[in-house]
Amino acid sequence: MSTHGTSSSGTAGTAGTGFTGGLEGKTAVIYGAGGVLGGGIAREFAREGARVFLAGRTPATLEAVAADIRAAGGQAGTDVVDALDEDAVQNHLDKVVATAGRVDVSLNLIKRGDVQGVPLVDMTADDLLRAVTNGLRSNFLTARAAARQMARQGSGVILHLNSASGDGAFPGMGSTGPADAATESFMRYLAAETGPQGVRVCGIWTAGVAETFETNKLTEVNANATDPQAALDMIASMSAMRRTPRLADVAAVAAFLASDRASGITGTMTNVTAGLVLR
């Protein structure tokens, strides 16, 4: 497979119309940018001054995010990209570099096919391994492409995000824990190997982000989770702050980690779980 479908590298607005934050002049690529988390982080990056390239599989959702950014005076381009396809990922990054001259930030937020709510002893091998394989493969492909370009530049930030399930043992999380752990381990090694070339690799732990809890999204992962508010209330009851993280919380931390303000941070996770995880 390869990059296909619609493509837009158009921009709107000019720098200086409300876009003067910590990412001014930087270029960011976000895979899975049509989703709630991806779209929220893309909008925050743009507000902070970044030129964002939105990649994903669904043109309509990507264009909706890009339209919001452009309407507010920011710069956004969209491309349909399969982040599990090696050639598609590399071809897209080459296009971004040809257009913008560099890549300063890369973030992968594509769906992995997680299965939760099923005891491990009752899961099929395919259900367990799908999220592990998809998550590790897509993060490897996108991070490798970015790291090669960033090493040539002498700087850049690769971001990743998971639920912190790989760092603990939470019954019922199914394939999510092994998938989180696999990607997180890979990213730590990548941080160690690419740090001398000026590349930082930073992660975010988050869980229960209210804006992402829609019935159809929940049931894709857990067939028994049909009440979003009940699920949020349960997570909040287990959190030290007795609430769940908000999209704005996660987006603000992602923008900070992507900025030069976080220049001393690499190879570690930033905890944005509202105290669901205390470490």
C-alpha positions as CSV (number, residue, x, y, z in Angstrom):
1,M,0.0,0.0,0.0
2,S,1.0,3.6,-0.3
3,T,-0.1,7.1,0.4
4,H,-3.3,7.6,-1.5
5,G,-6.5,9.6,-1.7
6,T,-6.7,13.3,-1.2
7,S,-3.8,15.6,-0.3
8,S,-3.5,19.3,0.6
9,S,-0.5,21.3,1.6
10,G,-2.5,24.5,1.6
11,T,-2.2,27.1,4.4
12,A,-4.2,30.0,5.5
13,G,-3.5,33.0,7.5
14,T,-0.2,34.4,8.5
15,A,2.1,34.1,11.4
16,G,1.3,36.7,14.0
17,T,-2.5,36.3,14.0
18,G,-2.7,34.8,17.5
19,F,0.0,32.1,16.8
20,T,3.0,33.3,18.8
21,G,3.7,30.5,21.3
22,G,6.5,28.1,22.2
23,L,6.4,26.3,18.8
24,E,6.7,29.3,16.6
25,G,8.5,28.4,13.3
26,K,8.4,24.6,14.0
27,T,7.0,21.9,11.7
28,A,4.9,19.2,13.3
29,V,3.6,15.9,11.8
30,I,0.7,14.2,13.6
31,Y,-0.5,10.8,12.6
32,G,-4.1,10.0,13.5
33,A,-4.8,13.8,13.5
34,G,-8.4,13.3,12.6
35,G,-9.2,11.8,16.0
36,V,-10.2,13.6,19.1
37,L,-6.8,13.5,20.8
38,G,-4.9,14.1,17.5
39,G,-7.1,17.0,16.5
40,G,-6.9,18.6,19.9
41,I,-3.1,18.4,20.0
42,A,-2.9,19.7,16.4
43,R,-5.0,22.7,17.3
44,E,-2.8,23.4,20.3
45,F,0.4,23.1,18.3
46,A,-1.0,25.5,15.8
47,R,-2.0,28.0,18.6
48,E,1.6,27.7,19.8
49,G,2.8,28.7,16.3
50,A,3.7,25.4,14.6
51,R,2.9,24.6,11.0
52,V,1.1,21.3,11.3
53,F,0.9,18.4,8.8
54,L,-2.1,16.2,9.6
55,A,-1.9,12.6,8.5
56,G,-4.5,9.8,8.8
57,R,-6.9,7.6,6.9
58,T,-10.1,9.7,6.7
59,P,-9.9,12.8,4.6
60,A,-13.1,14.4,6.1
61,T,-11.9,14.3,9.7
62,L,-8.5,15.6,8.7
63,E,-9.9,18.5,6.7
64,A,-12.2,19.4,9.6
65,V,-9.3,19.9,11.9
66,A,-7.3,21.7,9.2
67,A,-10.2,24.0,8.6
68,D,-10.4,25.0,12.2
69,I,-6.7,25.7,12.3
70,R,-6.8,27.8,9.1
71,A,-9.9,29.7,10.2
72,A,-8.0,30.8,13.3
73,G,-5.0,32.0,11.3
74,G,-2.8,28.9,11.5
75,Q,-1.1,26.7,8.9
76,A,-2.2,23.1,8.3
77,G,-1.9,20.6,5.5
78,T,-3.5,17.2,5.2
79,D,-2.6,13.9,3.7
80,V,-4.2,10.4,3.7
81,V,-1.4,8.1,5.0
82,D,-1.5,4.6,6.2
83,A,1.0,4.7,9.2
84,L,1.4,0.9,9.0
85,D,2.8,1.1,5.5
86,E,6.5,1.7,5.4
87,D,6.7,3.3,2.0
88,A,3.7,5.5,2.6
89,V,5.2,6.8,5.8
90,Q,8.6,7.6,4.3
91,N,7.1,9.1,1.1
92,H,4.9,11.4,3.2
93,L,7.7,12.5,5.4
94,D,9.8,13.3,2.3
95,K,7.0,15.4,1.0
96,V,6.8,17.3,4.3
97,V,10.5,18.0,4.2
98,A,10.3,19.1,0.6
99,T,7.5,21.5,1.5
100,A,8.6,22.8,4.9
101,G,12.3,22.2,4.8
102,R,12.4,20.2,8.1
103,V,10.5,18.2,10.7
104,D,10.7,19.4,14.3
105,V,8.0,17.3,15.9
106,S,6.5,13.9,15.2
107,L,3.5,12.3,17.1
108,N,1.7,9.0,16.3
109,L,-1.8,8.6,17.7
110,I,-3.3,6.0,15.3
111,K,-5.8,3.4,16.5
112,R,-4.1,0.0,17.3
113,G,-7.1,-2.3,17.5
114,D,-7.0,-2.7,21.3
115,V,-9.2,-5.3,23.0
116,Q,-10.2,-4.7,26.6
117,G,-12.8,-6.2,29.0
118,V,-11.8,-9.8,28.2
119,P,-9.7,-11.9,30.6
120,L,-6.3,-12.7,29.2
121,V,-7.0,-16.4,29.6
122,D,-10.1,-16.0,27.3
123,M,-8.5,-13.9,24.6
124,T,-7.4,-15.1,21.2
125,A,-3.8,-14.7,20.2
126,D,-4.9,-12.4,17.4
127,D,-6.8,-10.1,19.8
128,L,-3.8,-9.9,22.1
129,L,-1.2,-9.3,19.4
130,R,-3.1,-6.9,17.1
131,A,-2.5,-3.8,19.3
132,V,1.0,-4.9,20.1
133,T,1.9,-5.3,16.5
134,N,0.1,-2.3,15.1
135,G,1.2,0.0,17.8
136,L,4.9,-1.0,17.7
137,R,5.0,-1.2,13.9
138,S,3.4,2.2,13.3
139,N,5.4,4.0,16.0
140,F,8.6,2.4,14.7
141,L,7.9,3.4,11.1
142,T,6.9,7.0,12.0
143,A,9.6,7.5,14.6
144,R,12.3,6.0,12.5
145,A,11.5,8.3,9.5
146,A,11.4,11.3,11.8
147,A,14.6,10.4,13.7
148,R,16.6,10.1,10.5
149,Q,15.5,13.5,9.4
150,M,16.0,15.1,12.8
151,A,19.5,13.6,13.1
152,R,20.4,15.3,9.9
153,Q,19.0,18.6,11.2
154,G,20.6,18.1,14.6
155,S,17.3,18.6,16.5
156,G,13.8,17.4,16.9
157,V,11.2,15.8,19.2
158,I,9.4,12.5,18.8
159,L,6.3,12.2,21.0
160,H,4.3,9.2,22.0
161,L,1.3,8.6,24.2
162,N,-0.2,5.6,26.1
163,S,-2.5,4.8,29.1
164,A,0.3,3.8,31.5
165,S,-1.1,0.3,31.5
166,G,2.3,-1.1,30.4
167,D,3.8,0.2,33.7
168,G,1.4,-1.5,36.0
169,A,-1.1,-4.4,36.1
170,F,-4.7,-3.3,35.7
171,P,-7.2,-6.3,35.4
172,G,-9.4,-6.1,32.3
173,M,-7.0,-4.0,30.2
174,G,-6.5,-6.9,27.8
175,S,-4.1,-6.1,25.0
176,T,-3.5,-2.5,26.0
177,G,-0.9,-3.2,28.7
178,P,1.4,-5.3,26.4
179,A,1.0,-2.8,23.6
180,D,1.8,0.2,25.8
181,A,4.8,-1.6,27.2
182,A,6.2,-2.6,23.8
183,T,6.1,0.9,22.4
184,E,7.3,2.6,25.5
185,S,10.3,0.3,25.7
186,F,11.1,1.0,22.0
187,M,10.9,4.7,22.6
188,R,13.3,4.6,25.6
189,Y,15.9,2.8,23.4
190,L,15.3,5.3,20.6
191,A,16.0,8.2,23.0
192,A,19.2,6.6,24.1
193,E,20.5,6.1,20.6
194,T,19.4,9.4,19.0
195,G,20.1,11.7,21.9
196,P,23.7,12.4,20.7
197,Q,22.2,13.7,17.4
198,G,20.0,16.2,19.2
199,V,16.8,14.1,19.1
200,R,14.5,14.0,22.1
201,V,11.9,11.3,22.6
202,C,9.2,12.1,25.2
203,G,6.0,10.3,26.2
204,I,2.7,11.1,27.9
205,W,0.6,8.9,30.1
206,T,-3.0,9.7,30.1
207,A,-6.3,7.8,30.6
208,G,-10.0,8.6,30.7
209,V,-9.8,11.8,28.7
210,A,-13.5,12.9,28.8
211,E,-13.7,14.2,25.2
212,T,-12.7,10.8,23.8
213,F,-15.4,8.9,25.6
214,E,-18.1,8.3,23.0
215,T,-20.1,5.1,23.0
216,N,-19.0,4.0,19.5
217,K,-15.4,4.5,20.4
218,L,-15.7,2.7,23.7
219,T,-17.4,-0.3,22.3
220,E,-14.7,-0.7,19.6
221,V,-12.3,-1.5,22.4
222,N,-14.6,-3.0,25.0
223,A,-17.9,-4.4,24.0
224,N,-19.3,-4.2,27.5
225,A,-18.5,-0.4,27.9
226,T,-21.7,1.1,26.6
227,D,-22.1,3.9,29.2
228,P,-19.4,6.6,28.7
229,Q,-20.3,8.6,31.8
230,A,-20.3,5.5,34.0
231,A,-16.8,4.6,32.7
232,L,-15.6,8.2,33.4
233,D,-17.1,8.2,36.9
234,M,-15.4,4.9,37.7
235,I,-12.0,6.2,36.5
236,A,-12.4,9.5,38.4
237,S,-13.3,7.6,41.6
238,M,-9.9,5.8,41.4
239,S,-7.9,9.0,40.6
240,A,-6.2,11.0,43.3
241,M,-7.8,14.2,42.0
242,R,-11.2,12.5,41.7
243,R,-11.5,13.6,38.1
244,T,-10.2,12.5,34.7
245,P,-7.8,14.4,32.5
246,R,-9.2,16.9,30.0
247,L,-8.2,17.2,26.3
248,A,-6.7,20.6,27.1
249,D,-4.5,19.1,29.8
250,V,-3.0,16.6,27.4
251,A,-2.6,19.0,24.6
252,A,-0.8,21.6,26.8
253,V,1.7,19.0,28.0
254,A,2.3,17.8,24.5
255,A,3.0,21.4,23.3
256,F,5.4,21.9,26.2
257,L,7.3,18.7,25.6
258,A,7.6,19.6,21.9
259,S,9.0,23.0,22.7
260,D,12.5,24.2,23.5
261,R,11.2,24.8,27.1
262,A,11.5,21.0,27.6
263,S,15.0,20.8,26.1
264,G,16.3,18.9,29.1
265,I,13.7,16.2,28.9
266,T,14.0,12.9,27.0
267,G,13.5,9.2,27.5
268,T,10.8,9.5,30.1
269,M,7.0,9.7,30.5
270,T,5.0,12.7,31.7
271,N,2.1,11.7,33.9
272,V,-1.2,13.4,32.8
273,T,-3.6,10.9,34.5
274,A,-5.0,13.2,37.2
275,G,-3.5,10.8,39.7
276,L,-5.0,7.6,38.3
277,V,-1.3,6.5,38.2
278,L,0.9,7.8,41.0
279,R,4.5,7.5,39.8
